[in-house]
Amino acid sequence: MVSKGKALGKGLSALIGEKPIFEERSGNGQIIHVPATKIAANPHQPRKVFTEEALAELAESIRRHGVMQPLIVVRADDLANDAMYMIAAGERRFRAAQLVGLNELPCIVRSFSPGELAEISLIENIQREDLQPLEEAGAYQALIDGYAYTQEKLSDHLGKSRSHIANTLRLLQLNAREQAMLTAGQISAGHGRALLSVRDPQLRRELARQIVDQSLSVRQAEELAKLTRTEPKPKIKDPAPAYSFGEQAARKITERLLVKASVSGGSNKGKVVLEYYNEDDLQRILDILLPGEQF
């Protein structure tokens, strides 16, 4: 038996009812067993990535114990492949059951408008802990755009903090390359937010490369992002100023190492000064300049 409002969230419970879904009862909430060939996935499903490992674990649970929680479906006689029902909630269970080879699945048939169906699918997926950050952000945005949700309403409806919702929505501002890195697991949502704080495209691209190449923590990425934000930007004049060799070298070092650098002296002798802000920052610089060396 699913506890009230816990597994599905307040928003979904409000839409599909809060009575125990295992209760065999007459009417719209009766559990029926539907052939798997008569069930189709929702084409508007917000979840785009179904990890094989997680599905395999769920499939093994279903093989041992059966489908413990019925799918919620709606009648849709116009579906392709002779399907009669479309999934409103439970596509992961459906996919895992297919891996096991189940011929029938327990379902509860409900009547929803197209808008309610889309809303239920969004909310049901948001409640899943393994939803990827960009999928979660997309689901939030769809609820805001399509169903007049505000961040405050989402927070109250889903039991998530407003700051979590706001920070997750910010991930949609990542460019296509950064979003691909996030989806592939090369960077985390925290790394993504650190990247967003850097406006200069070249410095942001360099920071993303260092996050991946050096396996930087979110805290390290945030510190480097802060450094790039505080680095003084050259004033653009018309015509553009001509930089000396030393100034050009300092600029290149700053862009490559993401540190404040200065070059002084003449053509025969001089010095290069690199500034660091803590031991982690110094270690990062050493790892770039002297890869493989132990200190």
Secondary structure as a PSIPRED ss2 file (coil, helix, strand):
# PSIPRED VFORMAT (PSIPRED V4.0)

   1 M C   1.000  0.000  0.000
   2 V C   1.000  0.000  0.000
   3 S C   1.000  0.000  0.000
   4 K C   1.000  0.000  0.000
   5 G C   1.000  0.000  0.000
   6 K C   1.000  0.000  0.000
   7 A C   1.000  0.000  0.000
   8 L C   1.000  0.000  0.000
   9 G H   0.000  1.000  0.000
  10 K H   0.000  1.000  0.000
  11 G H   0.000  1.000  0.000
  12 L H   0.000  1.000  0.000
  13 S H   0.000  1.000  0.000
  14 A H   0.000  1.000  0.000
  15 L H   0.000  1.000  0.000
  16 I H   0.000  1.000  0.000
  17 G C   1.000  0.000  0.000
  18 E C   1.000  0.000  0.000
  19 K C   1.000  0.000  0.000
  20 P C   1.000  0.000  0.000
  21 I C   1.000  0.000  0.000
  22 F C   1.000  0.000  0.000
  23 E C   1.000  0.000  0.000
  24 E C   1.000  0.000  0.000
  25 R C   1.000  0.000  0.000
  26 S C   1.000  0.000  0.000
  27 G H   0.000  1.000  0.000
  28 N H   0.000  1.000  0.000
  29 G H   0.000  1.000  0.000
  30 Q C   1.000  0.000  0.000
  31 I E   0.000  0.000  1.000
  32 I E   0.000  0.000  1.000
  33 H E   0.000  0.000  1.000
  34 V E   0.000  0.000  1.000
  35 P E   0.000  0.000  1.000
  36 A H   0.000  1.000  0.000
  37 T H   0.000  1.000  0.000
  38 K H   0.000  1.000  0.000
  39 I E   0.000  0.000  1.000
  40 A E   0.000  0.000  1.000
  41 A C   1.000  0.000  0.000
  42 N C   1.000  0.000  0.000
  43 P C   1.000  0.000  0.000
  44 H C   1.000  0.000  0.000
  45 Q C   1.000  0.000  0.000
  46 P C   1.000  0.000  0.000
  47 R C   1.000  0.000  0.000
  48 K C   1.000  0.000  0.000
  49 V C   1.000  0.000  0.000
  50 F C   1.000  0.000  0.000
  51 T C   1.000  0.000  0.000
  52 E H   0.000  1.000  0.000
  53 E H   0.000  1.000  0.000
  54 A H   0.000  1.000  0.000
  55 L H   0.000  1.000  0.000
  56 A H   0.000  1.000  0.000
  57 E H   0.000  1.000  0.000
  58 L H   0.000  1.000  0.000
  59 A H   0.000  1.000  0.000
  60 E H   0.000  1.000  0.000
  61 S H   0.000  1.000  0.000
  62 I H   0.000  1.000  0.000
  63 R H   0.000  1.000  0.000
  64 R H   0.000  1.000  0.000
  65 H H   0.000  1.000  0.000
  66 G C   1.000  0.000  0.000
  67 V C   1.000  0.000  0.000
  68 M C   1.000  0.000  0.000
  69 Q C   1.000  0.000  0.000
  70 P C   1.000  0.000  0.000
  71 L E   0.000  0.000  1.000
  72 I E   0.000  0.000  1.000
  73 V E   0.000  0.000  1.000
  74 V E   0.000  0.000  1.000
  75 R E   0.000  0.000  1.000
  76 A C   1.000  0.000  0.000
  77 D C   1.000  0.000  0.000
  78 D C   1.000  0.000  0.000
  79 L C   1.000  0.000  0.000
  80 A C   1.000  0.000  0.000
  81 N C   1.000  0.000  0.000
  82 D C   1.000  0.000  0.000
  83 A C   1.000  0.000  0.000
  84 M C   1.000  0.000  0.000
  85 Y E   0.000  0.000  1.000
  86 M E   0.000  0.000  1.000
  87 I E   0.000  0.000  1.000
  88 A E   0.000  0.000  1.000
  89 A E   0.000  0.000  1.000
  90 G C   1.000  0.000  0.000
  91 E H   0.000  1.000  0.000
  92 R H   0.000  1.000  0.000
  93 R H   0.000  1.000  0.000
  94 F H   0.000  1.000  0.000
  95 R H   0.000  1.000  0.000
  96 A H   0.000  1.000  0.000
  97 A H   0.000  1.000  0.000
  98 Q H   0.000  1.000  0.000
  99 L H   0.000  1.000  0.000
 100 V H   0.000  1.000  0.000
 101 G C   1.000  0.000  0.000
 102 L C   1.000  0.000  0.000
 103 N C   1.000  0.000  0.000
 104 E E   0.000  0.000  1.000
 105 L E   0.000  0.000  1.000
 106 P E   0.000  0.000  1.000
 107 C E   0.000  0.000  1.000
 108 I E   0.000  0.000  1.000
 109 V E   0.000  0.000  1.000
 110 R C   1.000  0.000  0.000
 111 S C   1.000  0.000  0.000
 112 F C   1.000  0.000  0.000
 113 S C   1.000  0.000  0.000
 114 P H   0.000  1.000  0.000
 115 G H   0.000  1.000  0.000
 116 E H   0.000  1.000  0.000
 117 L H   0.000  1.000  0.000
 118 A H   0.000  1.000  0.000
 119 E H   0.000  1.000  0.000
 120 I H   0.000  1.000  0.000
 121 S H   0.000  1.000  0.000
 122 L H   0.000  1.000  0.000
 123 I H   0.000  1.000  0.000
 124 E H   0.000  1.000  0.000
 125 N H   0.000  1.000  0.000
 126 I H   0.000  1.000  0.000
 127 Q C   1.000  0.000  0.000
 128 R C   1.000  0.000  0.000
 129 E C   1.000  0.000  0.000
 130 D C   1.000  0.000  0.000
 131 L C   1.000  0.000  0.000
 132 Q C   1.000  0.000  0.000
 133 P H   0.000  1.000  0.000
 134 L H   0.000  1.000  0.000
 135 E H   0.000  1.000  0.000
 136 E H   0.000  1.000  0.000
 137 A H   0.000  1.000  0.000
 138 G H   0.000  1.000  0.000
 139 A H   0.000  1.000  0.000
 140 Y H   0.000  1.000  0.000
 141 Q H   0.000  1.000  0.000
 142 A H   0.000  1.000  0.000
 143 L H   0.000  1.000  0.000
 144 I H   0.000  1.000  0.000
 145 D H   0.000  1.000  0.000
 146 G H   0.000  1.000  0.000
 147 Y H   0.000  1.000  0.000
 148 A C   1.000  0.000  0.000
 149 Y C   1.000  0.000  0.000
 150 T C   1.000  0.000  0.000
 151 Q H   0.000  1.000  0.000
 152 E H   0.000  1.000  0.000
 153 K H   0.000  1.000  0.000
 154 L H   0.000  1.000  0.000
 155 S H   0.000  1.000  0.000
 156 D H   0.000  1.000  0.000
 157 H H   0.000  1.000  0.000
 158 L H   0.000  1.000  0.000
 159 G C   1.000  0.000  0.000
 160 K C   1.000  0.000  0.000
 161 S C   1.000  0.000  0.000
 162 R H   0.000  1.000  0.000
 163 S H   0.000  1.000  0.000
 164 H H   0.000  1.000  0.000
 165 I H   0.000  1.000  0.000
 166 A H   0.000  1.000  0.000
 167 N H   0.000  1.000  0.000
 168 T H   0.000  1.000  0.000
 169 L H   0.000  1.000  0.000
 170 R H   0.000  1.000  0.000
 171 L H   0.000  1.000  0.000
 172 L H   0.000  1.000  0.000
 173 Q H   0.000  1.000  0.000
 174 L C   1.000  0.000  0.000
 175 N C   1.000  0.000  0.000
 176 A H   0.000  1.000  0.000
 177 R H   0.000  1.000  0.000
 178 E H   0.000  1.000  0.000
 179 Q H   0.000  1.000  0.000
 180 A H   0.000  1.000  0.000
 181 M H   0.000  1.000  0.000
 182 L H   0.000  1.000  0.000
 183 T H   0.000  1.000  0.000
 184 A C   1.000  0.000  0.000
 185 G C   1.000  0.000  0.000
 186 Q C   1.000  0.000  0.000
 187 I C   1.000  0.000  0.000
 188 S C   1.000  0.000  0.000
 189 A H   0.000  1.000  0.000
 190 G H   0.000  1.000  0.000
 191 H H   0.000  1.000  0.000
 192 G H   0.000  1.000  0.000
 193 R H   0.000  1.000  0.000
 194 A H   0.000  1.000  0.000
 195 L H   0.000  1.000  0.000
 196 L H   0.000  1.000  0.000
 197 S C   1.000  0.000  0.000
 198 V C   1.000  0.000  0.000
 199 R C   1.000  0.000  0.000
 200 D C   1.000  0.000  0.000
 201 P H   0.000  1.000  0.000
 202 Q H   0.000  1.000  0.000
 203 L H   0.000  1.000  0.000
 204 R H   0.000  1.000  0.000
 205 R H   0.000  1.000  0.000
 206 E H   0.000  1.000  0.000
 207 L H   0.000  1.000  0.000
 208 A H   0.000  1.000  0.000
 209 R H   0.000  1.000  0.000
 210 Q H   0.000  1.000  0.000
 211 I H   0.000  1.000  0.000
 212 V H   0.000  1.000  0.000
 213 D H   0.000  1.000  0.000
 214 Q C   1.000  0.000  0.000
 215 S C   1.000  0.000  0.000
 216 L C   1.000  0.000  0.000
 217 S C   1.000  0.000  0.000
 218 V H   0.000  1.000  0.000
 219 R H   0.000  1.000  0.000
 220 Q H   0.000  1.000  0.000
 221 A H   0.000  1.000  0.000
 222 E H   0.000  1.000  0.000
 223 E H   0.000  1.000  0.000
 224 L H   0.000  1.000  0.000
 225 A H   0.000  1.000  0.000
 226 K H   0.000  1.000  0.000
 227 L H   0.000  1.000  0.000
 228 T H   0.000  1.000  0.000
 229 R H   0.000  1.000  0.000
 230 T H   0.000  1.000  0.000
 231 E C   1.000  0.000  0.000
 232 P C   1.000  0.000  0.000
 233 K C   1.000  0.000  0.000
 234 P C   1.000  0.000  0.000
 235 K C   1.000  0.000  0.000
 236 I C   1.000  0.000  0.000
 237 K C   1.000  0.000  0.000
 238 D C   1.000  0.000  0.000
 239 P C   1.000  0.000  0.000
 240 A C   1.000  0.000  0.000
 241 P C   1.000  0.000  0.000
 242 A C   1.000  0.000  0.000
 243 Y C   1.000  0.000  0.000
 244 S C   1.000  0.000  0.000
 245 F H   0.000  1.000  0.000
 246 G H   0.000  1.000  0.000
 247 E H   0.000  1.000  0.000
 248 Q H   0.000  1.000  0.000
 249 A H   0.000  1.000  0.000
 250 A H   0.000  1.000  0.000
 251 R H   0.000  1.000  0.000
 252 K H   0.000  1.000  0.000
 253 I H   0.000  1.000  0.000
 254 T H   0.000  1.000  0.000
 255 E H   0.000  1.000  0.000
 256 R H   0.000  1.000  0.000
 257 L H   0.000  1.000  0.000
 258 L C   1.000  0.000  0.000
 259 V C   1.000  0.000  0.000
 260 K C   1.000  0.000  0.000
 261 A E   0.000  0.000  1.000
 262 S E   0.000  0.000  1.000
 263 V E   0.000  0.000  1.000
 264 S E   0.000  0.000  1.000
 265 G E   0.000  0.000  1.000
 266 G C   1.000  0.000  0.000
 267 S C   1.000  0.000  0.000
 268 N C   1.000  0.000  0.000
 269 K C   1.000  0.000  0.000
 270 G E   0.000  0.000  1.000
 271 K E   0.000  0.000  1.000
 272 V E   0.000  0.000  1.000
 273 V E   0.000  0.000  1.000
 274 L E   0.000  0.000  1.000
 275 E C   1.000  0.000  0.000
 276 Y C   1.000  0.000  0.000
 277 Y C   1.000  0.000  0.000
 278 N C   1.000  0.000  0.000
 279 E H   0.000  1.000  0.000
 280 D H   0.000  1.000  0.000
 281 D H   0.000  1.000  0.000
 282 L H   0.000  1.000  0.000
 283 Q H   0.000  1.000  0.000
 284 R H   0.000  1.000  0.000
 285 I H   0.000  1.000  0.000
 286 L H   0.000  1.000  0.000
 287 D H   0.000  1.000  0.000
 288 I H   0.000  1.000  0.000
 289 L H   0.000  1.000  0.000
 290 L C   1.000  0.000  0.000
 291 P C   1.000  0.000  0.000
 292 G C   1.000  0.000  0.000
 293 E C   1.000  0.000  0.000
 294 Q C   1.000  0.000  0.000
 295 F C   1.000  0.000  0.000
